[in-house]
Amino acid sequence: MPASGAAISCALTQGNPGAPSPLRAGQGWTVNYTETCGSGAGTAFVQSGTFAGIETLTVAAGTFSAFKFTSVITRTVNGTTRTETVSRWSDANSAASRTLKLASTLSYSGAAPAAGALVSTTLELQSYK
């Protein structure tokens, strides 16, 4: 939120279709996005991904057959380039493509990021109904 406390609306525009369907193991793609918040200038970012294949994955919620995707997302804001490397495992047996695990590391270049900038995160499915 801005200093005034007023809410800002953001829109995400995808510049190209992204991942082809159906995917084959080892197949990659690139997607360009623009995020525009309020009346500010849009921020462009690029995601390059690969379908790594199917793996057996054990998380707190159980053991699953999982589609593994890897991607790199790059964006530059105010002179700081943030590169995020992501591994995502999705339930291969769920029509909803439930995310089972997401592991992400971030690196920064150019202008220094704000103190306390995120450098890694891991999310894991704990349970489901």
NORMO-V290372 format. One record per helix or strand of 2 or more residues. SS is the DSSP state (@ for helix, = for strand). FROM is the first residue (numbers start at 1). LEN is the number of residues. If there is no record, write none. Layout:
ss:SS from:FROM len:LEN
ss:SS from:FROM len:LEN
This chain:
ss:= from:10 len:5
ss:= from:28 len:10
ss:= from:43 len:17
ss:= from:62 len:16
ss:= from:80 len:12
ss:= from:99 len:12
ss:= from:120 len:5
